[in-house]
Amino acid sequence: MKNQFLSYLIYGAFAFAPMFVACDKDDDDNSNNINNTKEQKEENNDNNGKTEDNGKQDEDESSLKAVDLGLSVKWANMNIGSIAPQYSGSFFAWGETEKKEEYSPTTYKFYEEDENSQLSLWLHGNHWNYKITKYSDSAYLETQDDVATVTLGSDWHIPTPEDWRELVNNCTRVWCEIEGVYGYKMIGPNGNYIFLPAAGWRSNNGISCAGDAGIYWSSYINVGFYVCVVAFHSKSFDVKSESTNLDINGNYYSFINQRYYGCTVRPVCNK
């Protein structure tokens, strides 16, 4: 599955230079591994507080807070639906605001079966013809379809590609482990940091590559098919050798055409 992901889901990606070190141990009492994501995700989606702190993560981490990394926006200290920074939180299809059990074309909000359509997917051994009912062209998510705004309020939104570019280009990235969970520690210019767990992604009823890779949504879609995402991999991946598409001018973002996949969301808010 990892090879499939690397060979045909990613159309361009950023090249990390990961350092494997032990992150400073947070003061959180939870110690579940990222592989417990499937069980944990049903229980941890009620901790979406909107309080802010000074960007340090040495206080109560049981609620979502805005962290000032010294960038143009503040980044949440955890994913939507999570109870602690190291957990994956909930998974969402692009443009959907509710989690669900199955992430497939037939359950996607903005796909509709249409036998007369020229759009087709290979599904369960047959071609499934469908039409796109919304976001069929290049666009940013509308407010009502932005899970961050719907969940947290008007100050919050799913990061734009520009938000992700600023984060990746201006932060020190460290591949590390927190409480048994692997991911990237993003250290801002002012020394404050956030942790992006390698939560994997969901398709159909399963989860793939938890602990090894992560896909985080942005708010932008290109030509109705390719959603801009941030994708990263553990140090066990030789990014440059997996595919020539993975190192295009050091670009940090990717486009995937599976907008119905369940991916994690790290919200941002305005300063």
C-alpha positions in Angstrom: 0.0 0.0 0.0 2.9 2.4 0.8 4.3 1.8 -2.7 0.9 2.4 -4.3 0.6 5.7 -2.4 4.0 6.8 -3.4 3.7 5.8 -7.0 0.3 7.2 -8.0 -1.3 9.3 -5.3 1.4 11.9 -5.0 2.0 14.3 -7.9 4.7 16.4 -6.2 6.0 16.5 -2.6 8.4 18.3 -0.3 11.7 16.7 0.5 12.3 16.5 4.2 15.8 16.0 5.7 14.6 14.3 8.9 16.7 14.0 12.1 15.7 11.1 14.3 15.9 12.3 17.9 13.8 11.9 21.0 11.4 14.8 21.4 11.1 16.4 24.8 8.5 14.3 26.6 5.3 16.2 27.0 3.4 16.3 30.2 0.4 14.4 28.8 -0.7 11.3 30.6 -1.9 9.5 27.5 0.6 6.9 26.1 -1.4 5.1 23.4 0.4 4.3 20.2 -0.7 5.8 16.9 -1.8 2.4 15.9 -4.7 2.7 18.3 -6.1 5.4 16.0 -9.2 3.5 14.9 -10.5 2.9 18.4 -9.4 6.2 19.8 -10.9 8.3 17.0 -14.5 7.6 18.1 -13.8 8.9 21.6 -11.7 12.0 21.2 -13.7 14.3 19.1 -15.2 16.5 21.8 -12.1 18.4 22.8 -12.3 21.4 20.5 -11.8 24.3 22.9 -10.8 27.6 21.4 -8.6 28.9 24.2 -5.2 30.2 23.4 -1.8 30.0 25.2 1.6 31.4 24.7 2.6 28.8 22.3 4.4 26.6 24.8 3.2 23.0 25.3 4.0 22.6 28.9 0.5 23.2 30.3 -2.8 21.5 30.0 -2.9 19.8 26.6 -6.3 18.2 26.8 -7.9 20.9 24.7 -7.2 22.5 21.3 -5.2 25.7 21.6 -3.7 28.2 19.2 0.1 28.2 19.1 2.1 31.2 17.9 5.1 30.0 16.0 6.1 33.4 14.8 4.3 33.0 11.5 1.4 34.9 9.9 -1.2 32.6 11.4 -1.4 30.6 14.6 -1.5 26.8 14.3 -3.6 24.5 16.5 -1.6 22.3 18.9 -3.5 19.2 17.8 -5.6 17.8 15.0 -9.4 18.3 15.0 -11.0 15.5 17.0 -7.9 14.8 19.1 -7.4 14.8 22.9 -3.7 15.3 22.8 -1.1 16.6 20.3 0.3 13.2 19.5 -3.0 11.6 18.6 -4.4 11.5 15.1 -7.9 12.9 15.9 -10.7 12.4 13.4 -10.4 11.7 9.7 -12.4 13.7 7.1 -13.0 13.5 3.4 -12.2 16.8 1.7 -15.0 19.3 2.1 -16.9 17.1 4.6 -17.5 18.2 8.1 -18.5 14.8 9.7 -16.4 11.7 10.3 -17.8 8.4 9.1 -17.1 4.7 9.0 -16.4 4.3 5.2 -14.3 6.6 3.0 -15.1 5.7 -0.6 -16.4 7.3 -3.8 -19.9 6.1 -3.1 -20.0 7.7 0.4 -18.4 11.0 -0.7 -20.6 14.0 -0.3 -19.8 15.6 -3.6 -19.9 12.6 -5.8 -23.1 11.2 -7.3 -23.6 8.2 -9.5 -24.4 9.1 -13.1 -24.4 6.4 -15.8 -24.2 9.1 -18.5 -21.1 10.8 -17.1 -17.7 10.4 -18.7 -16.1 10.4 -15.2 -15.4 6.9 -14.1 -13.6 5.1 -11.2 -12.7 1.4 -11.0 -14.7 0.2 -8.1 -15.3 -3.3 -6.9 -14.1 -4.8 -10.2 -16.4 -2.5 -12.3 -16.4 1.0 -13.7 -18.5 3.4 -11.6 -19.6 6.4 -13.5 -20.2 9.6 -11.4 -20.5 13.3 -11.6 -19.0 15.9 -9.3 -21.8 17.9 -7.6 -19.5 20.7 -6.2 -16.0 21.9 -6.6 -15.6 20.7 -10.1 -13.1 23.4 -10.9 -10.2 25.0 -9.1 -11.5 26.5 -5.8 -11.0 27.1 -2.1 -13.3 25.5 0.3 -16.4 27.5 1.2 -16.9 28.3 4.9 -19.8 25.8 5.3 -17.6 23.0 3.9 -14.5 23.8 6.1 -14.5 21.4 9.0 -12.3 23.7 11.0 -14.6 26.7 10.7 -17.7 24.6 11.3 -16.2 22.9 14.4 -14.2 25.8 16.0 -15.8 29.0 14.7 -15.2 31.7 12.2 -11.6 32.5 13.4 -10.4 29.0 12.3 -9.9 27.4 8.9 -8.2 24.5 7.2 -4.7 25.8 6.1 -4.3 27.2 2.6 -1.3 26.0 0.5 0.3 29.3 1.4 -0.1 28.6 5.1 1.5 25.2 4.7 4.3 26.7 2.6 5.1 29.3 5.3 5.1 26.6 8.0 7.4 24.2 6.1 9.8 26.9 4.8 10.2 28.7 8.1 10.2 25.9 10.7 12.9 23.4 11.7 11.5 19.9 11.1 12.4 17.1 13.3 11.2 13.5 12.9 10.7 12.2 16.4 8.6 10.3 18.9 6.3 11.5 21.5 4.7 9.0 23.9 5.2 6.2 21.4 3.8 8.2 18.4 6.0 9.2 15.5 5.7 12.4 13.5 7.2 15.8 12.8 8.0 18.4 15.4 7.7 21.8 13.7 9.8 24.4 15.5 8.9 27.9 14.7 11.2 30.9 14.3 10.3 32.0 17.9 11.1 28.5 19.4 7.5 27.4 19.9 6.5 24.2 18.2 3.7 21.9 17.1 3.7 18.2 16.5 2.2 16.6 13.4 1.6 12.9 14.1 2.1 10.4 11.2 -1.6 9.4 11.3 -1.8 7.7 8.0 -5.0 8.0 6.0 -8.3 6.1 5.7 -9.9 4.5 2.6 -12.9 2.3 2.6 -13.0 0.9 6.1 -9.3 0.7 6.8 -6.4 2.9 7.8 -3.0 2.9 6.0 0.5 3.8 7.1 -0.3 5.0 10.6 3.0 5.7 12.3 4.9 5.9 9.0 3.2 8.7 6.9 0.7 11.4 7.2 -1.6 13.3 4.8 -3.0 16.7 5.9 -5.7 18.5 3.9 -5.3 22.0 2.6 -8.4 24.1 1.6 -7.5 24.2 -2.1 -8.5 21.9 -5.0 -7.1 22.1 -8.5 -9.4 21.5 -11.5 -11.9 19.6 -9.4 -9.7 16.5 -9.0 -6.4 17.2 -7.3 -6.6 18.4 -3.7 -3.5 20.1 -2.4 -2.2 18.3 0.6 0.9 18.1 2.8 2.3 14.5 2.8 5.2 13.3 4.8 7.0 10.0 5.5 9.2 8.5 8.2 13.0 8.3 7.9 12.6 4.7 6.7 11.5 6.1 3.3 14.1 7.1 0.8 12.0 9.9 -0.7 14.1 10.7 -3.7 14.4 7.1 -4.8 10.7 6.1 -4.5 9.6 8.2 -7.4 11.0 11.0 -9.5 7.8 12.9 -8.8 8.7 13.2 -5.1 11.4 15.8 -5.5 10.2 18.5 -7.8 12.3 21.6 -7.0 12.1 20.8 -3.3 8.3 21.5 -3.4 6.6 20.8 -0.1 3.1 20.0 -1.1 1.4 17.3 -3.1 -1.8 16.8 -5.0 -3.9 13.7 -4.7 -7.0 12.9 -6.7 -8.7 10.8 -4.0 -10.6 13.6 -2.4 -12.9 11.1 -0.8 -10.1 9.7 1.3 -10.2 10.3 5.1 -7.3 12.6 6.1 -6.4 14.5 9.1 -6.9 18.3 9.6 -4.6 20.7 11.5 -6.5 24.0 11.7 -5.1 27.5 11.8 -6.5 30.8 13.1 -5.8 34.4 12.4 -3.6 36.4 14.7 
